[in-house]
Amino acid sequence: MDNIRLNVALLRRKVPNLTTAAKSIGIRPATVSNLCTGKIDLGKAEVRTLVGLATLANCSVDELIIRGEKLNMIETQIKTLDFFAPLVKGGTTGIVARPGMGQVVILAELMHRFKESDLTTVFLLPTGNHPELEGTTELADIVTTTIDETYSTLTSQNEEVIFITDKSYIVSGELLELQEKLVAERVQNVTTILVDLSGEVVDEDLPYGPLETLWQLDADLASRHQYPAVHPIYSTSSILEGIDLDQRHFNLRQRAQKLLRRYRELRSVVAVHGMEKIPATELETYQRGERLEAYFTQPFFVAESVTGQKGQSVALSQTLQDVEAILEGKADQLSVDDLKYSGSIM
């Protein structure tokens, strides 16, 4: 029963006053609290308790039970990634973008940042000539050139590994074979990041197969030099399904996406008709959306020589605080330029 646990986030969302509600149907508040914190093994919970909680949440007992290991994120301290689509430890992440939208710079920045951690980066070079990777692969701790060499490298690592490669190995079937061999060897310390240097990935529905995290880059953001150009609506992560995510993060992400979605709709009006066509009731939404979008730009360490701006790292806890401030109007005194390519604002 070690791999089952209570879907606490679902329960708390559907039953705000959980302990009071549970007490009203004869379930001891201490029992609910201990189940939520894991002090009571879910496998030892009474059936009537689970049925009662499911009734309160208006869901099935099966929906209350999560099977499998808890998902954990790898914090990158890149604001838009950690906030909208966290990197899932041990999972597979795919970057969807056309060439020139900044995906290679994101890879370079991640490898640079991971050098300061206990993560080892392994880069399997794609076949063919790819001049756009010049200066990037050198940032990896280990560079491999074949699947066999990669397999030997990954199975010999004791620490956590970030494995990066190109979609071409999916097309050839070699990556699937590698992953199957790693599963057979019970290698569980590998987090995979996939990129498509051809750009064809944009036109495919499921270009990488099953993913834990999707980073979709946005042509509009890239055209306006708003980097990293991660789409705040379409980028997602399985860790954000409300099961393994901090409730505050979950709620803030929903609020931020709602604001940015409306802001983008209003931007299309402004682009054609000008600011005067925005209703007075929508002006605050537009301005806060503009600030929030600017906040998610960030100077990268690997681009310092090009941009002249010092790279910035922002812890997720600080990002949550900053986003909350923008959403609640506590940053209304700041201009868009104050927020653009900055670190923390608080």
C-alpha positions as CSV (number, residue, x, y, z in Angstrom):
1,M,0.0,0.0,0.0
2,D,3.1,2.3,-0.1
3,N,2.1,3.8,-3.5
4,I,-1.3,5.1,-2.6
5,R,-2.2,8.4,-0.9
6,L,-5.1,10.7,-0.4
7,N,-5.8,13.4,-3.1
8,V,-5.6,16.2,-0.5
9,A,-5.6,19.0,-3.0
10,L,-8.8,17.8,-4.6
11,L,-10.5,17.3,-1.2
12,R,-9.6,20.7,0.1
13,R,-10.7,22.4,-3.1
14,K,-14.1,20.8,-3.0
15,V,-14.6,20.9,0.8
16,P,-13.2,24.3,2.0
17,N,-14.1,23.7,5.7
18,L,-12.9,20.1,5.6
19,T,-12.6,19.3,9.3
20,T,-15.9,20.9,10.2
21,A,-17.7,19.1,7.3
22,A,-16.1,15.8,8.2
23,K,-17.2,16.2,11.9
24,S,-20.7,16.8,10.8
25,I,-20.9,13.3,9.2
26,G,-19.2,11.6,12.1
27,I,-15.6,11.5,11.0
28,R,-13.1,12.7,13.7
29,P,-11.2,15.9,12.6
30,A,-7.9,14.3,13.9
31,T,-8.5,11.3,11.5
32,V,-8.9,13.6,8.6
33,S,-5.8,15.6,9.6
34,N,-3.7,12.5,9.9
35,L,-4.9,11.1,6.6
36,C,-4.0,14.4,4.9
37,T,-0.5,14.6,6.4
38,G,0.2,10.9,5.8
39,K,0.5,10.1,9.5
40,I,-2.2,7.5,8.9
41,D,-1.5,5.0,6.1
42,L,-4.3,5.3,3.6
43,G,-4.4,1.6,3.3
44,K,-5.4,1.4,6.9
45,A,-8.2,3.9,6.7
46,E,-11.8,2.6,7.3
47,V,-13.9,2.2,4.2
48,R,-16.7,4.3,5.8
49,T,-14.2,7.2,6.3
50,L,-13.2,7.2,2.6
51,V,-16.8,6.9,1.5
52,G,-17.7,9.8,3.8
53,L,-14.9,12.0,2.4
54,A,-15.9,11.1,-1.2
55,T,-19.5,12.1,-0.4
56,L,-18.4,15.5,1.0
57,A,-16.3,16.1,-2.1
58,N,-19.0,14.9,-4.5
59,C,-16.6,12.5,-6.2
60,S,-15.9,8.8,-6.3
61,V,-13.6,7.0,-3.8
62,D,-11.3,6.2,-6.7
63,E,-10.8,9.9,-7.4
64,L,-9.7,10.4,-3.8
65,I,-6.9,7.9,-4.1
66,I,-3.7,8.7,-5.9
67,R,-1.6,5.7,-7.1
68,G,2.1,6.0,-7.7
69,E,4.9,8.1,-6.4
70,K,4.5,11.7,-5.6
71,L,5.7,14.0,-8.4
72,N,8.5,16.4,-7.5
73,M,9.7,19.4,-9.4
74,I,13.3,20.5,-10.1
75,E,13.4,24.2,-9.4
76,T,15.3,26.1,-12.2
77,Q,14.8,29.6,-10.7
78,I,13.6,30.7,-14.1
79,K,10.4,32.4,-13.2
80,T,8.1,31.4,-16.1
81,L,9.2,27.7,-16.2
82,D,8.8,27.2,-12.4
83,F,5.5,29.0,-12.3
84,F,3.7,27.8,-15.4
85,A,5.3,24.5,-16.2
86,P,7.7,23.0,-13.7
87,L,10.3,20.5,-14.6
88,V,9.2,17.1,-13.2
89,K,12.0,15.1,-11.6
90,G,12.4,11.8,-13.4
91,G,10.0,12.8,-16.1
92,T,10.2,13.8,-19.8
93,T,10.0,17.4,-21.0
94,G,9.5,18.5,-24.6
95,I,10.2,21.9,-26.0
96,V,7.9,22.9,-28.9
97,A,9.2,25.8,-31.0
98,R,10.2,26.9,-34.4
99,P,13.9,27.7,-35.0
100,G,15.0,31.1,-33.6
101,M,12.5,31.3,-30.8
102,G,15.1,30.8,-28.1
103,Q,14.9,27.1,-27.3
104,V,18.6,26.5,-27.6
105,V,19.3,29.5,-25.3
106,I,16.9,27.9,-22.7
107,L,18.9,24.6,-22.9
108,A,22.2,26.5,-22.5
109,E,20.8,28.4,-19.5
110,L,19.5,25.3,-17.8
111,M,22.9,23.5,-18.2
112,H,24.7,26.6,-16.8
113,R,22.4,26.7,-13.8
114,F,22.6,23.0,-13.1
115,K,26.4,23.2,-12.8
116,E,25.8,24.9,-9.5
117,S,23.6,22.0,-8.3
118,D,24.1,18.3,-7.7
119,L,22.6,17.5,-11.1
120,T,24.7,16.1,-13.9
121,T,23.8,17.1,-17.5
122,V,24.3,14.7,-20.3
123,F,23.9,15.9,-23.9
124,L,23.4,13.3,-26.7
125,L,24.4,15.1,-29.9
126,P,21.9,14.9,-32.8
127,T,23.1,13.4,-36.0
128,G,24.1,15.8,-38.8
129,N,25.6,19.3,-38.6
130,H,23.9,21.8,-36.3
131,P,25.9,25.0,-36.1
132,E,23.2,26.5,-33.8
133,L,24.5,24.3,-31.0
134,E,27.9,25.9,-31.1
135,G,28.8,27.1,-27.6
136,T,25.8,25.2,-26.1
137,T,26.8,21.6,-25.9
138,E,30.1,22.7,-24.2
139,L,28.0,23.6,-21.1
140,A,27.0,20.0,-20.6
141,D,28.9,18.0,-18.0
142,I,29.1,15.0,-20.4
143,V,28.6,15.0,-24.2
144,T,27.8,11.7,-26.0
145,T,27.5,10.8,-29.6
146,T,25.7,7.5,-29.7
147,I,22.9,5.7,-28.0
148,D,25.2,3.0,-26.7
149,E,27.6,5.5,-25.2
150,T,24.7,7.3,-23.7
151,Y,23.3,4.2,-22.1
152,S,26.7,3.4,-20.5
153,T,26.9,7.0,-19.2
154,L,23.4,7.1,-17.7
155,T,23.7,3.8,-16.0
156,S,27.0,4.7,-14.4
157,Q,25.8,7.9,-12.8
158,N,24.9,7.8,-9.1
159,E,23.5,11.3,-8.8
160,E,20.5,12.8,-10.5
161,V,20.9,13.3,-14.3
162,I,19.4,15.8,-16.8
163,F,19.5,14.1,-20.1
164,I,19.1,16.3,-23.2
165,T,18.7,15.3,-26.8
166,D,17.0,15.9,-30.1
167,K,13.7,14.5,-31.5
168,S,15.5,12.8,-34.3
169,Y,16.2,9.9,-31.9
170,I,12.5,9.5,-31.3
171,V,11.9,9.3,-35.0
172,S,14.6,6.6,-35.4
173,G,13.1,4.7,-32.4
174,E,16.5,4.6,-30.6
175,L,15.3,6.8,-27.7
176,L,12.4,4.5,-26.9
177,E,14.8,1.5,-26.9
178,L,17.1,3.4,-24.6
179,Q,14.3,4.3,-22.2
180,E,13.1,0.7,-22.2
181,K,16.6,-0.5,-21.3
182,L,16.8,2.1,-18.5
183,V,13.5,0.9,-17.1
184,A,14.6,-2.7,-17.2
185,E,17.7,-1.7,-15.3
186,R,15.6,0.2,-12.8
187,V,17.4,3.5,-13.5
188,Q,15.2,6.1,-12.0
189,N,17.5,9.1,-11.6
190,V,17.2,10.5,-15.2
191,T,15.1,13.5,-16.2
192,T,14.8,14.0,-19.9
193,I,14.5,17.2,-21.9
194,L,13.8,16.9,-25.7
195,V,14.1,19.6,-28.3
196,D,13.4,19.6,-32.0
197,L,16.0,21.6,-33.9
198,S,14.1,21.2,-37.2
199,G,11.1,23.1,-36.0
200,E,8.7,20.5,-37.4
201,V,7.5,19.7,-33.9
202,V,5.2,22.7,-34.0
203,D,3.0,21.1,-36.6
204,E,2.5,17.8,-34.8
205,D,-0.1,17.0,-32.2
206,L,2.0,14.7,-30.0
207,P,5.5,15.2,-31.3
208,Y,7.3,13.6,-28.4
209,G,4.8,11.0,-27.2
210,P,3.9,11.0,-23.5
211,L,5.3,14.0,-21.6
212,E,5.3,15.1,-18.0
213,T,6.1,18.7,-19.0
214,L,5.5,20.7,-22.1
215,W,7.3,24.0,-22.8
216,Q,5.6,25.6,-25.8
217,L,7.3,28.8,-27.0
218,D,5.3,31.6,-28.3
219,A,6.0,33.4,-31.6
220,D,4.3,36.5,-30.5
221,L,6.5,36.9,-27.4
222,A,9.6,36.1,-29.4
223,S,8.7,38.7,-32.1
224,R,8.4,41.3,-29.3
225,H,11.7,40.1,-27.7
226,Q,10.0,39.0,-24.5
227,Y,12.3,36.2,-23.5
228,P,12.2,33.4,-22.4
229,A,9.2,33.2,-24.8
230,V,7.4,30.5,-23.0
231,H,3.6,30.5,-23.7
232,P,1.9,31.0,-20.3
233,I,-1.3,29.3,-21.4
234,Y,-0.2,26.3,-23.5
235,S,2.8,25.3,-21.5
236,T,1.9,22.8,-18.8
237,S,3.1,20.1,-16.5
238,S,1.6,17.0,-14.9
239,I,2.7,18.3,-11.5
240,L,0.1,21.1,-12.0
241,E,-2.9,18.9,-12.0
242,G,-3.7,19.9,-8.5
243,I,-2.4,16.7,-6.9
244,D,1.2,17.3,-6.2
245,L,1.3,21.1,-6.3
246,D,1.2,23.5,-3.4
247,Q,-2.3,24.9,-3.3
248,R,-1.2,28.5,-3.3
249,H,0.9,27.9,-6.4
250,F,-2.1,26.2,-8.1
251,N,-4.4,29.0,-7.3
252,L,-2.0,31.8,-8.4
253,R,-1.3,30.0,-11.6
254,Q,-5.0,29.8,-12.4
255,R,-5.4,33.5,-11.6
256,A,-2.4,34.5,-13.7
257,Q,-3.5,32.5,-16.7
258,K,-7.0,34.0,-16.5
259,L,-5.5,37.5,-16.4
260,L,-3.0,36.9,-19.3
261,R,-5.7,35.2,-21.4
262,R,-7.9,38.3,-21.2
263,Y,-4.9,40.6,-21.6
264,R,-4.0,38.9,-24.9
265,E,-7.6,39.4,-26.1
266,L,-7.4,43.1,-25.3
267,R,-4.0,43.4,-26.9
268,S,-5.5,42.4,-30.3
269,V,-8.0,45.2,-29.9
270,V,-5.3,47.7,-29.0
271,A,-3.1,46.6,-31.9
272,V,-5.9,47.5,-34.4
273,H,-7.9,50.4,-32.7
274,G,-5.6,51.8,-30.0
275,M,-5.9,52.1,-26.3
276,E,-8.9,54.3,-26.5
277,K,-11.1,51.4,-27.6
278,I,-10.5,49.5,-24.4
279,P,-13.5,49.9,-22.0
280,A,-12.7,51.7,-18.8
281,T,-13.8,48.6,-16.9
282,E,-11.1,46.6,-18.7
283,L,-8.2,49.1,-18.4
284,E,-7.0,47.7,-15.1
285,T,-7.0,44.2,-16.5
286,Y,-5.0,45.3,-19.5
287,Q,-2.4,47.2,-17.4
288,R,-1.9,44.4,-14.9
289,G,-1.7,41.8,-17.7
290,E,1.0,43.9,-19.3
291,R,2.9,44.1,-16.1
292,L,2.6,40.4,-15.4
293,E,3.8,39.5,-18.9
294,A,6.8,41.9,-18.5
295,Y,7.6,40.4,-15.1
296,F,8.1,36.9,-16.7
297,T,10.9,38.1,-18.9
298,Q,14.3,37.3,-17.3
299,P,17.9,38.0,-18.0
300,F,19.9,34.8,-18.6
301,F,23.5,34.3,-17.4
302,V,24.5,32.7,-20.7
303,A,23.4,35.9,-22.6
304,E,25.2,38.4,-20.5
305,S,27.8,39.2,-23.1
306,V,25.1,39.8,-25.7
307,T,22.5,41.7,-23.7
308,G,24.8,43.5,-21.3
309,Q,22.4,42.5,-18.5
310,K,23.4,40.5,-15.5
311,G,21.7,37.1,-15.2
312,Q,19.0,36.8,-12.5
313,S,17.8,33.8,-10.5
314,V,14.5,34.0,-8.6
315,A,13.4,31.3,-6.2
316,L,9.9,29.9,-6.8
317,S,8.7,31.2,-3.4
318,Q,9.7,34.7,-4.4
319,T,8.0,34.3,-7.8
320,L,4.8,33.4,-6.1
321,Q,5.0,36.4,-3.8
322,D,5.7,38.7,-6.8
323,V,2.9,37.3,-8.9
324,E,0.5,37.7,-6.1
325,A,1.5,41.3,-5.6
326,I,0.9,42.1,-9.4
327,L,-2.4,40.3,-9.4
328,E,-3.6,42.2,-6.3
329,G,-2.5,45.6,-7.6
330,K,0.4,46.0,-5.1
331,A,2.7,46.6,-8.0
332,D,0.5,49.1,-9.9
333,Q,3.0,51.9,-9.2
334,L,5.7,50.0,-11.2
335,S,6.0,50.6,-15.0
336,V,6.3,47.9,-17.6
337,D,10.0,48.9,-18.1
338,D,10.6,48.5,-14.3
339,L,9.4,44.9,-14.5
340,K,10.9,43.9,-17.9
341,Y,14.1,41.8,-17.6
342,S,14.2,42.1,-13.8
343,G,14.6,39.6,-11.1
344,S,12.3,39.9,-8.0
345,I,10.2,43.0,-7.5
346,M,9.7,42.6,-3.8
